[in-house]
Amino acid sequence: MSKILIVEDEQQIARVLQLELGFEGYETTIANTGTDGLLKFHEDEYDLVLLDVMLPELNGLEVLKRIRKHNETVPVLLLTAKSNIEDKVTGLDYGANDYITKPFEFDELLARIRVALRFSHKSAPEPTSSSVHTFQDLSLNEQTREVTRNALQIDLTPREFDLLLHFMKHAKLVQSREQLLNAVWGYDYYGDTNVVDVYVRYLRQKLEVNLNLPPLLHTVRGVGYVLKEASNET
């Protein structure tokens, strides 16, 4: 079952889309603002995004730009009442896969969704050895997004996965909270560095505490964190 994120501020339209897509066998999530849409996108895995252009807080094109900073492959279909060619070109230049103008026929939208999903699945890269990262008994596959430790499967959220991937690409190198924030959340993140501490705690719980295994993520007091050999340090 493909998962679709609907980012649409007109609640009636969003609800109709959710119902109709549900009848077609899609699993959907709704966000009514650009900010909420971006948060939901980063907290789950989606096969496609339906994105309205005119949104409160963050407009659709800004949401699209931020999505593309972290994910270049997920299909994004823009929904808008604007029909002039300049808007269409701008949306496509920002990384949209397709563009449909309101009001639209639902059958046409379904056809465009099917095409986008089919193309996305065909173009998905095959896993390669370079996409697999290992550190001691910890393994991470970028393509399949599978994580194991001591041969045990570990389920991570997209943000937890991205943070662990950064640690594994920079194993044994101390990372400041600011470095982690910029690398994983992006330079345009408007929160504070406390979010890094929260997600490191989530990772430790899943990689160490829940499995009753020695710690791999270590705190460097006054600086940040480092992924290094298991020891009794915390």
N, C-alpha and C positions, 0 to 999 in steps of 0.2 A: 504494500500500500504506500503510494507516494504521499509525502507530507508537504503541504503548501502553507506558506505564511501569507495571510491577507493583511495588507497595511492600507486601511481605508478609513477616513474620518467620518464618512456618511454611514451611520450605523445601520440604516435600513439596507443600503446596498451591500455592506459587509455581511449582514445576516443572510441576505438572499444568496450571495455568492457561497457562503458557508453551507447553506442547505443544499443548493444545487450541486456543488462539488461533492458534498457528502453522498448524495444520491448516486453520483458517478463513481464512488469508491475511493475518493481521496480523503485523507485525514487533514484537517485544517486547524489553524490557529489565527485568531484575529487580534490586530493591534489598531488602535484608533488615532494614534499620533506618531509622528516620525521618530520621536525619542523612544517610545514604547516599542515600536517596530524594530528599531536597532537593538534594543536590549533583548527582545525575544529572539531575534536572529542569532545573537551571540550565545544564548543560553540553550539552544537546541539545534538539532540537525534538520535542515529542510532540503527538499528536492527541487523546490521552485518558490519564487516570491512574486506575488501580485502586488504591485506597488503603485499607489495613487501618487500623482505629482503634487497636487495641492493639499498639503498636510499642515496641521498646526505644529508648532515647536521646531521641527526640522522639516523642510520641504522634501519631496520625494527624490529630487535630483541629488540633494545633499546626502540623504540616506543611501542612495545608490553609490555615490562616491566612496562613502565609508565602508559599505559592504565590499566593494571591489578592492579596497586596501588589504582586506583579510581573506577574501575568497574571490578568485577570478573565474570560477567555473560554474557556480550555481546559477541556473537560468533565472533572469529577472524580466518580468513583463510589466511595462508601465501602463497604467490606466489613467486617462486624463480627458477632461472636457475640451482641451485645446487641440486644434486640428491643423494649425499652420505648420509649414514644413520646417521652420527654424526650430520649433520645440521638438519635433521628431528627431531632427539631426542632433540636437544637443543631447537628448536622452540616449541615442545610440552611441554618440561619442563618449558618453560617460560610462558605457559598458552595458547598457540594456540589450537584451537579446531580441526583444520585440516591443511593439508599441500598438496599443489599441485605443481608439477614441470612443468616449462615451457620447451618446448611448450606443451600446453594442448588442448584437445578438449573442445569446449565450452559446449557441452552437458554434459560432465563429471563435469565441473565446476558448471553448473546449478544444477545438481543432488546433489552435495556436499553442495551447498547453501541451497537447499530445506531441506536437512537432518539437517543441522545446525540450521536453523530457526525453524523447527518442534520440534527439541529437546529443543531448548531454550524456546519456548512457553509452552511446556509440563512441563518443570521444573521450570517455574516461580512460586515463592512462593505466597500463598494466603495472602492477607492483614490480619494483626493481630492487636489487640489493641495496642501492644507495638510499632507498626510502626507508630502510629498516635501521633503526638506531638501537644500540645495546650499551648498557653500562652495568657491569657486574651481572646480577641476576634479573635486571630490568630490561625489557624490550619494548620498543615502540615502532609501529609501522605507520608511516605518514599516509600511505595510499589507502589502506584498509581501516586506519584509525583504531587499530587494535593495540592494547597495552597489556603486557603480562609481567608479573614478577614471580620468580621462583615457579614458573610454568602455570601460575594461577591467573585467570582472566580478571582484568580490572575495568570497570565501567567508569568513564570520565565524561563530564560535560564538555562541550566544545571549548570553553574557556580554560578549563582545567587541562585539557589535552594540549592546547596551544602553549600554556605556561610550562608544562612538562617538556614539550618539544624544545622550547627555548633552553631550558636547563640542560637537556641532553646534548644539544648542539654546542653548548658552552660548558661541558662538564669540567669540573675542577677549577673553573674560573669564577671568582666571586662576582656576583651581580648585585648592584645597588637597587633599591626599590624604584628609583627613577628610571634606571635602565630597563627593568622588567616592565614597568608601566608603559614606557614608550614602545618597547618591542612587542608586547602582547595586546595592550589596549589601544595603542596608537598615540601619536603626538597631540591629537586633537581631543583626547580624553579630558573631560572637565571635572572629574572627581578628584579624590586625594589618594595618596600612596597607601593609606590603610587598606585599600581593597587588595593590595598585593599580599599583605599579612593574612587576610581572610582566606585567600585562595591557596596560599602555601599551607595553611592549616588544613584546608580541605584535602590537598594532595597528601599530606602526611597521614591523615586519618585513613585514606584509602590505600596508600602504598606501604604504610608501616604499621600503624596501630591495629587496623582491622585484620591484617595478616599476621600480626605478632612477629614481625621481622625487624631486624636492626635498621636504624635510620639511615637514609641516604641524603635527605635534604637537611642541611645544617645552617644554623644561624651564625652569622659573623657579626658580633655585637658592634653597633654603631655604623655598620656598613650595609649589610643586606643578607643574601643567602647564597649558598653554593651547593651544587650536587657533587658529592665526593664519596669515597669508600665508606662503607658502613663502619661505625664505631659506637662507642658508648656516649659520644658527645651529642648534644642537642642544640 
